[in-house]
Amino acid sequence: MSGGKKCKISMSYAEGSSWTAYESMDLCYAGGPHDQALQVNGAMVATGPNVDHIDPVEAPQFAFELAFGCQISITGLFITQLAD
């Protein structure tokens, strides 16, 4: 956020676990690389069966903002539980 402001988000659960995070936003693109021309074996490629068909110049048309949290603290079962 501009000006050094930070937005904290948190969630608490009935069994006593909780987490706290700073909220952040990023601009995301679905698919392959969008910062360079697509190449296969060193050659520029516009079409083909195994090629991402999104032109990198047009990638911003497919962009979306993604809000997410960067956790800064966890309590309760979040500390001891194992990933599935």
Chimera marker file (.cmm) of the C-alpha trace (Angstrom):
<marker_set name="trace">
<marker id="1" x="0.000" y="0.000" z="0.000" r="1" g="1" b="0" radius="0.5"/>
<marker id="2" x="1.207" y="3.490" z="-0.648" r="1" g="1" b="0" radius="0.5"/>
<marker id="3" x="2.450" y="5.703" z="2.157" r="1" g="1" b="0" radius="0.5"/>
<marker id="4" x="3.660" y="2.769" z="4.238" r="1" g="1" b="0" radius="0.5"/>
<marker id="5" x="0.130" y="1.872" z="5.389" r="1" g="1" b="0" radius="0.5"/>
<marker id="6" x="-0.478" y="-1.805" z="6.103" r="1" g="1" b="0" radius="0.5"/>
<marker id="7" x="-3.806" y="-3.608" z="6.217" r="1" g="1" b="0" radius="0.5"/>
<marker id="8" x="-3.945" y="-6.500" z="8.676" r="1" g="1" b="0" radius="0.5"/>
<marker id="9" x="-6.427" y="-9.324" z="8.277" r="1" g="1" b="0" radius="0.5"/>
<marker id="10" x="-7.085" y="-12.160" z="10.688" r="1" g="1" b="0" radius="0.5"/>
<marker id="11" x="-9.284" y="-15.170" z="11.328" r="1" g="1" b="0" radius="0.5"/>
<marker id="12" x="-10.115" y="-16.907" z="14.605" r="1" g="1" b="0" radius="0.5"/>
<marker id="13" x="-11.780" y="-20.302" z="14.879" r="1" g="1" b="0" radius="0.5"/>
<marker id="14" x="-14.056" y="-21.736" z="17.589" r="1" g="1" b="0" radius="0.5"/>
<marker id="15" x="-11.482" y="-24.330" z="18.704" r="1" g="1" b="0" radius="0.5"/>
<marker id="16" x="-8.984" y="-21.549" z="19.470" r="1" g="1" b="0" radius="0.5"/>
<marker id="17" x="-6.709" y="-21.466" z="16.406" r="1" g="1" b="0" radius="0.5"/>
<marker id="18" x="-6.074" y="-18.167" z="14.649" r="1" g="1" b="0" radius="0.5"/>
<marker id="19" x="-3.886" y="-16.451" z="12.092" r="1" g="1" b="0" radius="0.5"/>
<marker id="20" x="-2.949" y="-12.853" z="11.301" r="1" g="1" b="0" radius="0.5"/>
<marker id="21" x="-1.606" y="-11.565" z="7.977" r="1" g="1" b="0" radius="0.5"/>
<marker id="22" x="-0.823" y="-8.420" z="6.027" r="1" g="1" b="0" radius="0.5"/>
<marker id="23" x="-3.065" y="-8.085" z="2.997" r="1" g="1" b="0" radius="0.5"/>
<marker id="24" x="-1.373" y="-7.563" z="-0.343" r="1" g="1" b="0" radius="0.5"/>
<marker id="25" x="-2.384" y="-7.271" z="-3.998" r="1" g="1" b="0" radius="0.5"/>
<marker id="26" x="-0.601" y="-8.485" z="-7.103" r="1" g="1" b="0" radius="0.5"/>
<marker id="27" x="-1.341" y="-8.494" z="-10.824" r="1" g="1" b="0" radius="0.5"/>
<marker id="28" x="-1.465" y="-12.074" z="-12.143" r="1" g="1" b="0" radius="0.5"/>
<marker id="29" x="-1.511" y="-13.683" z="-15.565" r="1" g="1" b="0" radius="0.5"/>
<marker id="30" x="-2.767" y="-17.174" z="-16.346" r="1" g="1" b="0" radius="0.5"/>
<marker id="31" x="-0.677" y="-19.240" z="-18.746" r="1" g="1" b="0" radius="0.5"/>
<marker id="32" x="2.912" y="-19.085" z="-19.939" r="1" g="1" b="0" radius="0.5"/>
<marker id="33" x="5.550" y="-16.357" z="-19.974" r="1" g="1" b="0" radius="0.5"/>
<marker id="34" x="4.231" y="-12.890" z="-20.680" r="1" g="1" b="0" radius="0.5"/>
<marker id="35" x="7.371" y="-10.802" z="-20.601" r="1" g="1" b="0" radius="0.5"/>
<marker id="36" x="9.029" y="-12.159" z="-23.737" r="1" g="1" b="0" radius="0.5"/>
<marker id="37" x="8.160" y="-13.570" z="-27.145" r="1" g="1" b="0" radius="0.5"/>
<marker id="38" x="7.282" y="-17.256" z="-27.238" r="1" g="1" b="0" radius="0.5"/>
<marker id="39" x="10.004" y="-19.497" z="-28.670" r="1" g="1" b="0" radius="0.5"/>
<marker id="40" x="10.449" y="-23.173" z="-29.490" r="1" g="1" b="0" radius="0.5"/>
<marker id="41" x="13.972" y="-24.419" z="-30.214" r="1" g="1" b="0" radius="0.5"/>
<marker id="42" x="15.174" y="-20.829" z="-30.500" r="1" g="1" b="0" radius="0.5"/>
<marker id="43" x="12.653" y="-19.844" z="-33.195" r="1" g="1" b="0" radius="0.5"/>
<marker id="44" x="9.778" y="-17.409" z="-32.733" r="1" g="1" b="0" radius="0.5"/>
<marker id="45" x="6.464" y="-19.261" z="-32.800" r="1" g="1" b="0" radius="0.5"/>
<marker id="46" x="2.981" y="-17.868" z="-33.355" r="1" g="1" b="0" radius="0.5"/>
<marker id="47" x="1.032" y="-21.143" z="-33.558" r="1" g="1" b="0" radius="0.5"/>
<marker id="48" x="1.478" y="-24.842" z="-32.902" r="1" g="1" b="0" radius="0.5"/>
<marker id="49" x="-0.101" y="-27.698" z="-30.927" r="1" g="1" b="0" radius="0.5"/>
<marker id="50" x="2.204" y="-27.404" z="-27.896" r="1" g="1" b="0" radius="0.5"/>
<marker id="51" x="2.514" y="-23.621" z="-27.675" r="1" g="1" b="0" radius="0.5"/>
<marker id="52" x="0.816" y="-21.089" z="-25.425" r="1" g="1" b="0" radius="0.5"/>
<marker id="53" x="-1.318" y="-19.104" z="-27.877" r="1" g="1" b="0" radius="0.5"/>
<marker id="54" x="-1.431" y="-15.896" z="-25.834" r="1" g="1" b="0" radius="0.5"/>
<marker id="55" x="0.566" y="-13.156" z="-27.523" r="1" g="1" b="0" radius="0.5"/>
<marker id="56" x="2.763" y="-11.540" z="-24.822" r="1" g="1" b="0" radius="0.5"/>
<marker id="57" x="1.793" y="-8.110" z="-26.150" r="1" g="1" b="0" radius="0.5"/>
<marker id="58" x="-1.865" y="-8.907" z="-25.423" r="1" g="1" b="0" radius="0.5"/>
<marker id="59" x="-1.244" y="-10.535" z="-22.016" r="1" g="1" b="0" radius="0.5"/>
<marker id="60" x="-2.575" y="-7.545" z="-20.000" r="1" g="1" b="0" radius="0.5"/>
<marker id="61" x="-6.027" y="-8.303" z="-21.420" r="1" g="1" b="0" radius="0.5"/>
<marker id="62" x="-5.946" y="-11.549" z="-19.419" r="1" g="1" b="0" radius="0.5"/>
<marker id="63" x="-4.559" y="-10.068" z="-16.199" r="1" g="1" b="0" radius="0.5"/>
<marker id="64" x="-6.455" y="-10.080" z="-12.923" r="1" g="1" b="0" radius="0.5"/>
<marker id="65" x="-5.789" y="-8.621" z="-9.495" r="1" g="1" b="0" radius="0.5"/>
<marker id="66" x="-5.251" y="-11.172" z="-6.730" r="1" g="1" b="0" radius="0.5"/>
<marker id="67" x="-5.631" y="-10.285" z="-3.066" r="1" g="1" b="0" radius="0.5"/>
<marker id="68" x="-3.745" y="-12.511" z="-0.637" r="1" g="1" b="0" radius="0.5"/>
<marker id="69" x="-2.407" y="-12.503" z="2.887" r="1" g="1" b="0" radius="0.5"/>
<marker id="70" x="1.190" y="-12.844" z="4.055" r="1" g="1" b="0" radius="0.5"/>
<marker id="71" x="0.867" y="-14.557" z="7.424" r="1" g="1" b="0" radius="0.5"/>
<marker id="72" x="2.783" y="-13.018" z="10.297" r="1" g="1" b="0" radius="0.5"/>
<marker id="73" x="1.423" y="-15.131" z="13.157" r="1" g="1" b="0" radius="0.5"/>
<marker id="74" x="-0.405" y="-18.423" z="13.771" r="1" g="1" b="0" radius="0.5"/>
<marker id="75" x="-1.753" y="-20.046" z="16.923" r="1" g="1" b="0" radius="0.5"/>
<marker id="76" x="-3.346" y="-23.301" z="18.035" r="1" g="1" b="0" radius="0.5"/>
<marker id="77" x="-3.683" y="-26.181" z="15.592" r="1" g="1" b="0" radius="0.5"/>
<marker id="78" x="-2.031" y="-24.204" z="12.754" r="1" g="1" b="0" radius="0.5"/>
<marker id="79" x="1.264" y="-24.738" z="14.575" r="1" g="1" b="0" radius="0.5"/>
<marker id="80" x="0.956" y="-28.517" z="15.008" r="1" g="1" b="0" radius="0.5"/>
<marker id="81" x="-1.128" y="-29.727" z="12.059" r="1" g="1" b="0" radius="0.5"/>
<marker id="82" x="0.504" y="-31.445" z="9.092" r="1" g="1" b="0" radius="0.5"/>
<marker id="83" x="-0.226" y="-30.640" z="5.454" r="1" g="1" b="0" radius="0.5"/>
<marker id="84" x="-2.619" y="-33.013" z="3.701" r="1" g="1" b="0" radius="0.5"/>
<link id1="1" id2="2" r="1" g="1" b="0" radius="0.2"/>
<link id1="2" id2="3" r="1" g="1" b="0" radius="0.2"/>
<link id1="3" id2="4" r="1" g="1" b="0" radius="0.2"/>
<link id1="4" id2="5" r="1" g="1" b="0" radius="0.2"/>
<link id1="5" id2="6" r="1" g="1" b="0" radius="0.2"/>
<link id1="6" id2="7" r="1" g="1" b="0" radius="0.2"/>
<link id1="7" id2="8" r="1" g="1" b="0" radius="0.2"/>
<link id1="8" id2="9" r="1" g="1" b="0" radius="0.2"/>
<link id1="9" id2="10" r="1" g="1" b="0" radius="0.2"/>
<link id1="10" id2="11" r="1" g="1" b="0" radius="0.2"/>
<link id1="11" id2="12" r="1" g="1" b="0" radius="0.2"/>
<link id1="12" id2="13" r="1" g="1" b="0" radius="0.2"/>
<link id1="13" id2="14" r="1" g="1" b="0" radius="0.2"/>
<link id1="14" id2="15" r="1" g="1" b="0" radius="0.2"/>
<link id1="15" id2="16" r="1" g="1" b="0" radius="0.2"/>
<link id1="16" id2="17" r="1" g="1" b="0" radius="0.2"/>
<link id1="17" id2="18" r="1" g="1" b="0" radius="0.2"/>
<link id1="18" id2="19" r="1" g="1" b="0" radius="0.2"/>
<link id1="19" id2="20" r="1" g="1" b="0" radius="0.2"/>
<link id1="20" id2="21" r="1" g="1" b="0" radius="0.2"/>
<link id1="21" id2="22" r="1" g="1" b="0" radius="0.2"/>
<link id1="22" id2="23" r="1" g="1" b="0" radius="0.2"/>
<link id1="23" id2="24" r="1" g="1" b="0" radius="0.2"/>
<link id1="24" id2="25" r="1" g="1" b="0" radius="0.2"/>
<link id1="25" id2="26" r="1" g="1" b="0" radius="0.2"/>
<link id1="26" id2="27" r="1" g="1" b="0" radius="0.2"/>
<link id1="27" id2="28" r="1" g="1" b="0" radius="0.2"/>
<link id1="28" id2="29" r="1" g="1" b="0" radius="0.2"/>
<link id1="29" id2="30" r="1" g="1" b="0" radius="0.2"/>
<link id1="30" id2="31" r="1" g="1" b="0" radius="0.2"/>
<link id1="31" id2="32" r="1" g="1" b="0" radius="0.2"/>
<link id1="32" id2="33" r="1" g="1" b="0" radius="0.2"/>
<link id1="33" id2="34" r="1" g="1" b="0" radius="0.2"/>
<link id1="34" id2="35" r="1" g="1" b="0" radius="0.2"/>
<link id1="35" id2="36" r="1" g="1" b="0" radius="0.2"/>
<link id1="36" id2="37" r="1" g="1" b="0" radius="0.2"/>
<link id1="37" id2="38" r="1" g="1" b="0" radius="0.2"/>
<link id1="38" id2="39" r="1" g="1" b="0" radius="0.2"/>
<link id1="39" id2="40" r="1" g="1" b="0" radius="0.2"/>
<link id1="40" id2="41" r="1" g="1" b="0" radius="0.2"/>
<link id1="41" id2="42" r="1" g="1" b="0" radius="0.2"/>
<link id1="42" id2="43" r="1" g="1" b="0" radius="0.2"/>
<link id1="43" id2="44" r="1" g="1" b="0" radius="0.2"/>
<link id1="44" id2="45" r="1" g="1" b="0" radius="0.2"/>
<link id1="45" id2="46" r="1" g="1" b="0" radius="0.2"/>
<link id1="46" id2="47" r="1" g="1" b="0" radius="0.2"/>
<link id1="47" id2="48" r="1" g="1" b="0" radius="0.2"/>
<link id1="48" id2="49" r="1" g="1" b="0" radius="0.2"/>
<link id1="49" id2="50" r="1" g="1" b="0" radius="0.2"/>
<link id1="50" id2="51" r="1" g="1" b="0" radius="0.2"/>
<link id1="51" id2="52" r="1" g="1" b="0" radius="0.2"/>
<link id1="52" id2="53" r="1" g="1" b="0" radius="0.2"/>
<link id1="53" id2="54" r="1" g="1" b="0" radius="0.2"/>
<link id1="54" id2="55" r="1" g="1" b="0" radius="0.2"/>
<link id1="55" id2="56" r="1" g="1" b="0" radius="0.2"/>
<link id1="56" id2="57" r="1" g="1" b="0" radius="0.2"/>
<link id1="57" id2="58" r="1" g="1" b="0" radius="0.2"/>
<link id1="58" id2="59" r="1" g="1" b="0" radius="0.2"/>
<link id1="59" id2="60" r="1" g="1" b="0" radius="0.2"/>
<link id1="60" id2="61" r="1" g="1" b="0" radius="0.2"/>
<link id1="61" id2="62" r="1" g="1" b="0" radius="0.2"/>
<link id1="62" id2="63" r="1" g="1" b="0" radius="0.2"/>
<link id1="63" id2="64" r="1" g="1" b="0" radius="0.2"/>
<link id1="64" id2="65" r="1" g="1" b="0" radius="0.2"/>
<link id1="65" id2="66" r="1" g="1" b="0" radius="0.2"/>
<link id1="66" id2="67" r="1" g="1" b="0" radius="0.2"/>
<link id1="67" id2="68" r="1" g="1" b="0" radius="0.2"/>
<link id1="68" id2="69" r="1" g="1" b="0" radius="0.2"/>
<link id1="69" id2="70" r="1" g="1" b="0" radius="0.2"/>
<link id1="70" id2="71" r="1" g="1" b="0" radius="0.2"/>
<link id1="71" id2="72" r="1" g="1" b="0" radius="0.2"/>
<link id1="72" id2="73" r="1" g="1" b="0" radius="0.2"/>
<link id1="73" id2="74" r="1" g="1" b="0" radius="0.2"/>
<link id1="74" id2="75" r="1" g="1" b="0" radius="0.2"/>
<link id1="75" id2="76" r="1" g="1" b="0" radius="0.2"/>
<link id1="76" id2="77" r="1" g="1" b="0" radius="0.2"/>
<link id1="77" id2="78" r="1" g="1" b="0" radius="0.2"/>
<link id1="78" id2="79" r="1" g="1" b="0" radius="0.2"/>
<link id1="79" id2="80" r="1" g="1" b="0" radius="0.2"/>
<link id1="80" id2="81" r="1" g="1" b="0" radius="0.2"/>
<link id1="81" id2="82" r="1" g="1" b="0" radius="0.2"/>
<link id1="82" id2="83" r="1" g="1" b="0" radius="0.2"/>
<link id1="83" id2="84" r="1" g="1" b="0" radius="0.2"/>
</marker_set>
